[in-house]
């Protein structure tokens, strides 16, 4: 851990220590802990003979190699992540009994994964695309996953259409072109046959689809949740991450050039700034609607294709997240992490948002 972070750790950080490993200055061993002098030569029957079955280390090493990869995510395959902490600005006990929002100054460790949606793991950081913004809060009451996108609405209203949307936005089946972009015939076929996509497509064609940096990108829960307080009073809520550096995007021609010069631009930017101590900061805002006001608007507040206008439903800023530590191992942390909107804590609950008819569905969107 960075020396700058010593002395700033919470009780939850100490609890998480048991799941961290540091293999520096340790002896090489088998998976069972047997010390190995070397592991670069197989046991053979003579100098040029076949490998022996009793070479258990060879079999263990090859088995581990064969199983060390996890299947690539269908969407959000290309991601980059960092550790940090969330600090509450005020007590939200009036609205929710969630412990991590219960008192001013309370700090909670977090892990955040940013991602593109359409492209494969080896694609560029800067296509015209939606971005994922998934946050795992390691709260005293269990892990809470706030899965978000950098645009406040979504393409569809019913999860049953999601496989069709993803298939349409993937490369054409006959030539696997184009990569990491939805600007092709099958996607436009889906759009014109599903008018509910119009709002999201307008956002996708805007500068929002070309964020200059993960540090300068907003995040929206899209789905409508509930805050529930200790008395059982429930209110509708949507979440918003607000970058302290402000919202900034590339111009299209600029994005083309930067992407060609450095396909890893956004991840490099995040990594280097954390290493230099320029810690990215995001304030957490909430929009809250009393249950009695659900039908007073001229749109369905539970419809994920509809944006809650901030002039009608103001954003209340309730805390700040600071990303202050890079991962130690990309694969075991960033690649193997999973987020699920069904992972909530007491005080945060679900609404009748159609996406929650099948709570496993949004996991595949923004994991």
JOHULIN-V532174 format. One record per residue. N is the residue number from 0. RES is the residue in one small letter. SS is DSSP state (H for helix, E for strand, - for the rest). NEAR is the number of other ideal C-beta (glycine too) atoms within 8 Angstrom. D_CENTER is the distance of its C-alpha to the mean C-alpha in Angstrom with 1 decimal. Layout:
n: [N	N]
res: [RES	RES]
ss: [SS	SS]
near: [NEAR	NEAR]
d_center: [D_CENTER	D_CENTER]
This chain:
n: [0	1	2	3	4	5	6	7	8	9	10	11	12	13	14	15	16	17	18	19	20	21	22	23	24	25	26	27	28	29	30	31	32	33	34	35	36	37	38	39	40	41	42	43	44	45	46	47	48	49	50	51	52	53	54	55	56	57	58	59	60	61	62	63	64	65	66	67	68	69	70	71	72	73	74	75	76	77	78	79	80	81	82	83	84	85	86	87	88	89	90	91	92	93	94	95	96	97	98	99	100	101	102	103	104	105	106	107	108	109	110	111	112	113	114	115	116	117	118	119	120	121	122	123	124	125	126	127	128	129	130	131	132	133	134	135	136	137	138	139	140	141	142	143	144	145	146	147	148	149	150	151	152	153	154	155	156	157	158	159	160	161	162	163	164	165	166	167	168	169	170	171	172	173	174	175	176	177	178	179	180	181	182	183	184	185	186	187	188	189	190	191	192	193	194	195	196	197	198	199	200	201	202	203	204	205	206	207	208	209	210	211	212	213	214	215	216	217	218	219	220	221	222	223	224	225	226	227	228	229	230	231	232	233	234	235	236	237	238	239	240	241	242	243	244	245	246	247	248	249	250	251	252	253	254	255	256	257	258	259	260	261	262	263	264	265	266	267	268	269	270	271	272	273	274	275	276	277	278	279	280	281	282	283	284	285	286	287	288	289	290	291	292	293	294	295	296	297	298	299	300	301	302	303	304	305	306	307	308	309	310	311	312	313	314	315	316	317	318	319	320	321	322	323	324	325	326	327	328	329	330	331	332	333	334	335	336	337	338	339	340	341	342	343	344	345	346	347	348	349	350	351	352	353	354	355	356	357	358	359	360	361	362	363	364	365	366]
res: [x	x	x	x	x	x	x	x	x	x	x	x	x	x	x	x	x	x	x	x	x	x	x	x	x	x	x	x	x	x	x	x	x	x	x	x	x	x	x	x	x	x	x	x	x	x	x	x	x	x	x	x	x	x	x	x	x	x	x	x	x	x	x	x	x	x	x	x	x	x	x	x	x	x	x	x	x	x	x	x	x	x	x	x	x	x	x	x	x	x	x	x	x	x	x	x	x	x	x	x	x	x	x	x	x	x	x	x	x	x	x	x	x	x	x	x	x	x	x	x	x	x	x	x	x	x	x	x	x	x	x	x	x	x	x	x	x	x	x	x	x	x	x	x	x	x	x	x	x	x	x	x	x	x	x	x	x	x	x	x	x	x	x	x	x	x	x	x	x	x	x	x	x	x	x	x	x	x	x	x	x	x	x	x	x	x	x	x	x	x	x	x	x	x	x	x	x	x	x	x	x	x	x	x	x	x	x	x	x	x	x	x	x	x	x	x	x	x	x	x	x	x	x	x	x	x	x	x	x	x	x	x	x	x	x	x	x	x	x	x	x	x	x	x	x	x	x	x	x	x	x	x	x	x	x	x	x	x	x	x	x	x	x	x	x	x	x	x	x	x	x	x	x	x	x	x	x	x	x	x	x	x	x	x	x	x	x	x	x	x	x	x	x	x	x	x	x	x	x	x	x	x	x	x	x	x	x	x	x	x	x	x	x	x	x	x	x	x	x	x	x	x	x	x	x	x	x	x	x	x	x	x	x	x	x	x	x	x	x	x	x	x	x	x	x	x	x	x	x	x	x	x	x	x	x	x	x	x	x	x	x	x	x	x	x	x	x]
ss: [-	-	H	H	H	-	-	-	-	-	H	H	H	H	H	H	H	H	H	-	-	-	-	-	-	-	-	-	E	-	-	-	-	-	E	-	-	-	-	-	-	-	-	E	-	-	-	-	-	-	E	-	-	-	-	H	H	H	H	H	H	H	H	H	H	H	H	-	-	-	-	-	-	-	-	-	-	-	E	E	E	E	E	E	E	E	E	E	-	-	-	-	-	-	-	-	-	-	H	H	H	-	-	-	-	-	E	E	E	E	E	E	E	E	E	E	-	-	-	-	-	-	-	-	-	-	-	-	-	-	E	E	E	E	E	E	E	E	E	-	-	E	E	E	E	E	E	E	E	-	-	-	-	-	-	-	-	-	H	H	H	H	H	H	H	H	H	H	H	-	-	-	-	-	-	-	-	-	-	-	-	-	-	-	H	H	H	H	H	H	H	H	-	-	H	H	H	H	H	H	H	H	H	H	-	-	H	H	H	-	E	-	-	H	H	H	-	-	E	E	-	-	-	-	E	E	E	E	-	-	-	-	-	E	E	E	E	E	E	E	E	E	E	-	-	-	-	-	E	-	-	H	H	H	H	H	H	H	H	H	H	-	-	-	H	H	H	H	H	H	H	H	H	H	H	-	-	-	-	E	E	E	E	E	E	E	E	E	E	E	H	H	H	-	-	-	-	-	-	-	-	-	-	-	-	-	-	-	-	-	-	-	-	-	-	E	E	E	E	E	E	E	E	E	E	E	-	-	-	H	H	H	H	H	H	-	-	-	-	-	-	-	-	-	-	-	-	E	E	E	-	-	-	H	H	H	H	-	-	-	H	H	H	H	H	H	-]
near: [5	6	5	6	10	7	4	5	7	9	6	11	9	8	7	10	7	5	4	7	3	5	4	4	2	5	5	7	9	9	6	5	6	6	7	10	3	6	7	3	5	7	8	10	5	5	4	4	6	5	8	9	5	5	10	7	9	10	9	10	9	8	8	9	7	6	6	6	4	5	4	7	9	6	9	12	12	12	13	13	12	15	11	14	12	15	12	15	8	6	9	12	10	5	10	11	10	15	12	14	13	11	6	7	6	11	8	13	14	13	13	13	12	13	12	15	11	11	14	9	8	4	12	8	10	11	11	11	13	10	13	16	13	14	15	12	14	10	13	6	9	6	9	14	13	9	15	15	13	13	13	8	12	11	9	13	8	7	11	4	10	11	6	8	11	10	8	11	11	7	9	10	4	3	5	6	7	8	9	11	11	10	6	11	6	11	11	8	9	13	10	6	5	10	4	9	12	8	11	12	10	8	12	13	7	7	7	10	12	12	14	7	11	13	10	11	13	10	13	14	12	11	12	12	15	12	16	12	12	5	4	6	6	9	11	15	13	13	13	14	15	11	13	9	9	6	7	8	9	11	8	8	6	8	12	8	8	11	13	6	6	7	9	7	12	13	10	9	11	16	11	8	11	15	7	6	6	6	10	15	11	11	11	14	12	13	13	11	12	7	8	4	8	8	4	4	7	2	6	5	11	10	9	14	12	10	6	11	6	8	4	6	9	6	10	8	9	11	11	11	16	11	13	12	11	8	10	6	6	7	8	6	12	11	9	8	10	6	14	11	13	7	9	10	13	8	12	12	10	9	11	6	11	11	11	12	7	7	10	8	11	13	14	9	12	12	11]
d_center: [22.3	23.2	26.5	25.4	23.3	26.2	27.6	24.5	23.1	22.9	24.2	20.7	20.2	23.6	22.6	19.6	22.1	23.5	20.4	20.4	22.9	24.9	27.2	29.1	32.9	32.7	35.0	33.9	34.1	33.6	31.0	33.9	34.5	37.6	38.2	38.5	40.8	39.0	37.0	38.0	41.1	41.6	44.6	47.1	50.5	52.4	51.5	50.7	50.2	47.2	44.4	45.4	43.7	44.1	41.6	39.0	36.8	36.8	35.7	33.1	31.6	31.6	30.2	27.3	26.8	27.0	24.3	21.8	19.5	17.0	17.0	14.8	12.2	14.1	11.5	8.3	10.6	10.5	7.7	8.5	7.8	10.3	11.9	13.6	15.2	15.5	19.1	20.6	23.1	25.2	25.8	24.4	26.7	28.5	25.5	23.5	24.5	21.0	22.0	19.4	20.7	24.3	25.8	25.8	24.5	22.7	20.0	17.1	15.1	11.3	8.6	5.7	3.7	5.0	6.5	9.7	10.6	14.2	15.1	15.6	14.4	17.4	17.2	17.2	14.6	16.6	17.4	17.9	14.8	12.1	8.9	5.4	4.2	2.5	5.7	8.2	11.7	14.4	17.1	20.8	20.6	17.8	14.0	12.4	9.0	8.3	6.1	7.0	8.3	10.5	13.5	15.0	16.2	15.9	18.3	19.9	21.2	21.6	19.3	22.2	21.9	18.4	19.8	22.3	19.8	17.9	21.2	22.6	19.9	20.2	23.1	26.6	27.9	31.1	30.0	26.2	26.2	24.4	21.3	17.9	19.4	20.5	23.8	26.2	28.5	26.7	23.9	26.6	28.5	25.7	25.5	29.2	29.5	26.8	27.6	24.7	22.5	24.6	22.6	19.3	21.3	22.8	19.6	18.6	22.0	21.5	20.5	17.0	16.3	17.2	15.4	17.6	15.0	11.4	13.7	15.3	12.7	12.5	9.9	11.4	11.1	13.5	14.8	17.7	17.8	20.7	21.7	24.5	26.9	29.3	32.0	29.9	29.7	26.7	25.2	22.7	19.6	16.7	14.3	13.8	12.4	15.3	15.5	18.7	19.6	19.7	18.3	19.5	19.4	21.4	24.5	24.5	27.2	25.7	22.3	24.5	26.3	23.4	21.5	24.8	25.5	22.2	19.5	17.3	17.9	14.5	13.5	17.0	17.1	14.3	15.9	19.4	19.0	17.7	20.5	23.0	22.1	20.8	17.9	15.4	15.7	14.2	16.3	15.2	17.4	18.5	20.8	23.1	25.7	28.5	29.1	32.5	31.2	29.0	31.5	32.8	30.6	31.5	28.2	26.4	23.9	22.2	21.8	18.3	20.0	21.6	20.6	21.9	24.3	24.0	27.7	28.3	25.5	25.0	21.8	22.5	20.8	20.4	18.7	17.1	14.2	15.3	13.5	16.5	16.1	14.9	14.3	17.7	16.8	14.2	14.8	15.1	12.1	9.4	10.8	11.8	9.0	8.3	7.0	9.8	11.0	14.3	13.6	15.3	18.0	21.5	21.8	18.8	19.7	19.4	21.5	23.3	20.6	21.3	17.8	18.5	21.6	19.5	16.6	15.4	15.1	11.9	10.2	11.3	10.0	6.3	5.8]
